[in-house]
Amino acid sequence: MIHPVVQKVTQRIREKSAPTRRAYLDRVDLMASRQRGSDRLGCANVAHAVAALSRDDRFKVVVERSPNIAIVNAYNDMLSAHAPFRYFPEIIKDEARLHSATAQVAGGVPAMCDGVTQGTPAMELSLFSRDVIAMSTAVSLSHDMFDATLMLGVCDKIVPGLLIGALHFGHLPTVFVPAGPMLTGLSNSEKSKYRQKAAQGLVTRDELLESESKAYSGEGTCTFYGTANSNQMLLEAMGLHVPGTAFVNPTQQEAREALTREAVRTVLGITHAHRFSPIGRLVDEKCIVNAAVALLATGGSTNHLIHWVAVAKAAGLHIDWDDFAQLSQITPLIARVYPNGEADVNQFQACGGPGFVIGELLDAGLMHSDVMTVREGGIQEFSSTVTYSNKKLEWSRPGLSKDLSVLRNVQEPFSPSGGLVLLKGNLGRGVVKSSAVPTDLHLVQAPAMVFDSQEELQQAFQSGELENFCKLHGGVICVVRWQGPSANGMPELHKLTPPLAVLMGKGFKVALVTDGRMSGASGQVPAAIHLTPEAALGGALARVITGDVIKLDLLHGELQVLLDAKAWENRETAKVPVNLRDENKFGLGRELFGALRKNVTSAEEGAISWMD
């Protein structure tokens, strides 16, 4: 029996999306009803498309009319998580041939590492890279010679971008293929301590670099439960992976190859010749709700309150933060993975991983069980873990949690509600990753200190000005504005976590309020983020002045400046400082993204640059 709130939210999404979803599905059906590409396209077009194939593969495509799989690859070796993809295309092609099919690398998409760009101007390209990836996916698939698609990607903006691009080719069966997390190195909590020491000047640069290198030690996704690993959890909950494939390490090369080959067999199993179920049909309102519930139950990245709104819109569906908030109230938090706990994703996997979480949520009626997935067995297949032995993949239910400090059942959760809280008030609407915030900081009321950039805040910390303010007032709520999508592309402000955590460690009540984003790995400091409307578009954050008392209340979902309503309404709205406005335009390619900044929607609308 499905939970009534889950049913209510699903029905709300279905009703408000009805016209756009119907129009989307009509387009999917129209595209799916056409002849195959090699039969439909002109002879010169087809000749170009198969020119680089072997003679046997050309024969399969043109004469035998066998399925031709598009590989869209986010490979580069700047991203540790994506480095293993250099081997995948040849594995995929080989497996396709074993099943009388073919595969071609349709295109590569850009993939930037936020770990490299954090705290630099390049981070201002990060959010927009999602839409660039979606467009690059469309360019790759626009050759229109394909019967199915395999999407190779893992990290923050890459998976949402690939998914948005795939949904614009919703007539194609599509399976996502990950590469797994790196092995555990220096623990995430120890890494965080080194960063706090560095913020205070207590360790040298060489010592800090040694610490970071021990934490990020090889190929694979970073081991904390940030945006990249949240992506993988959500894809499992949506049924778009081979079940259980998300967190198998790249070092398990035989297992990873077997899972990649299984992805080929899976996508071939959902083509016209078998059980035709293109991605545009799979990703419906129930699928999106399942993803949201899985995110909340695991305390996943706040970035997905932006990304999955955009993903839904690509499928003709309309969701908003109220939907997430209602689901959060009834979704128990059943996972503790850093930054929500001490464990990393390898420990999470060892305890039962996504299979345990999905099984618990399905059994409790918190996820829809009657959904299509890339597997014939439906979403129940994703409540299992996978092992590889004797040259075979085997799936089984994980059973009880192997460690109750990491995973718990729905009846005995870490918290009765999910990991995210929607805040409302005279500062607008924003979100907090509540699962990582200590309970004694679920209410912070303190004077504001206003900053026009993250660099200003860091300078105030280094000079001692911020600590002196805390000593005078007992705490501080740092307001960092001009960080929204229209202002500068909405960069993550992860570099602010160490200095603010240092102040918390000294006993001060500290919080952050911003129209920017925080890293999916952030959460120790109470942070009201994604403030909408953003300051640059006249949002209330532009009215705050240093000394205003702000109330940040996770218990009641409030974010208020404690000021007389008339005085607040009459307060002058500041403008983006000229120097910042000019700086945000140029350098590291930012000038190429001017059109996106001008046309982007709000954070709650998905920060989308591609809608009419």
C-alpha positions, 0 to 999 in steps of 0.5 A: 500500500502506497503512503497517502502523502506519496500518492498525494504528491504524485497526483499533484505532479500528474495533474499540474503536468498533464498538458505538457506531459501529454505533448511530450509523450506525443513527441516521443511516440512520433519519433519512435514510430519512424523507420530506422535511421539507416532506412530513413536517411539518404544514402549519403547520410548513411554512408557517412554514418557507417564509413568508419565501421568494419565491413561486418558492422556495416553489414549489420547496420545496413543489411541485417538492420541490427540494433545500433547503440549510441555511446555518449561518453563523459570520459576525461582523466581530469575526473577520477570518477570518469577516468575508467571510462576510457576502457568502456567503449571497446567493451561495449562494442565487443558485447554488442557484436556478441548479440549481433548488434553494433555500437558507436561512440556518438559523442563525448560531452564535457565534464568538469571536476568541481573539486578542482574548480571550488573557490575559483572563478571557474566554478561560475561555469559549473552549474551551466555545464549541466545544460552544456552537457545536455546540449552536447548529448543532443548534438551526439544523438542528432546523427539519428542513426541509433536504436538505443543509448548507453550514457557513461557518466557519474559526477555532479552536473554530468548525470543530470545533463546526460539525463536531460539530453536523453529525455530530449531523445525520449524515444530511445531506450537508455541505460546509464553506466557508472564506473564506481567510487574510489577506494577509501583513503584518509577518512572524510572527517579527518580531511575536514579537520585538516581543512579547518586547521589550514583555515587557521594557519595551523598546517602548512600547504605541503601538509594540507596537500598530503592530507588531500592526496590521501583522501583522493587517492585513485580512480573513482568517485570521491567517497563522500555522499555528495552530488556525484554519489547522490546521482548514483543513488537516484539512478538506482531508485529510478531504475535506469542502471543495471541493479546494484552497479552504482558503488562497485569499485573500479579496482574490481575490474572483472566485476565492472566489465561484467556490469558494463556488458550487462548494461549492453544486454539490458539496453538491447533487451528494451529495443523494438525487437524485445520489450520496447520501453524508451526512457521518455516512458520510464521517467514519469511522475512516479519515477521522479517521486521515487527519486525524490524519496530516495534522496530524502531517505539518504540525506543526499545532495541539495543540488538535486533540488535544482537538477531534478526539477530540470530533469522532470521538466525535460520529461514534460513534468512540473515539480517544485520544492513544496513537493520535496518538502511534503515528501520530506515530512514523511520520509524517514532518514535511514542512512548516515553517510558523510557529511551526514555521518562518519561512514563513506560510500564504500561502507554504505555499500558494504552495509547494504547500499542502495539495494537496502534503501530501496527495499526498505522504502518499497516495503514501507510504501514510500516508493511506487512499486508499479513503475517500469525500469530498464529491467523486466523485473521492475523496481523490485530488482533494484532492492538487491545487491550484486556480486561477481564470482565464478565469472557470473553476476548474481543478485540477492536481497541484502538482508539486515543492515550490516552496521546500524550506525550507517543504515537502519530500517524504516521502523528505527530511523535516524530521524522520522523525517527526511534530510532536507527542509524547505524554508520560507519567510520574508527573505524568500524561499530556500533549502537546508540540508538538515540531516548533517546539521547538529540538532542544537543548531536547528534554530539559529538567531543572530545578527547578520554580517553581509558579504558581497562575495565569498572572498570577502567572507574569507578575508573577514575570517583571516583578519579576525573581524568575523570572530570579533563580531561573534564575540560581540554578539555571541554568533553570526549569520553570514549573508553571502549574496550575488551568487544566484544563477543570473548574477554569476552562475550560482557557484558552490561555496564549499570553501566557506565551510572550514572557516565557519566550522572553526567558529562553530568549534569555538562555541559560537552559533554560526549559520550561512544564508545565500542565494548560491549553492553549497557543495553536496559534501557540505552540511556541518554548518547550518546553511540556508541556500538557493535563496529565491528570488536571488538578490541580483533580481531584486530578491529580499537578500539585497535588502539585508544590512549588517546587524539585522537579526535573522532567524533561521528555524529548521523546526518550523521551516522559517527564514526571517529578518526580525524587522517591522514589516513596514520598515522591511518593505521600505528598506532600499534594495541594493544593486550588484556592485559594479566591480562584481558585475564586471568581474563576473563577465570575463575570465576562464571563458565566463564571457561565453556564458553571458546568454545563459546568465541572461536567460536562466530560470530561478533555482526553484525552477531548475536554473534552466537555460534551455526552455522557451 
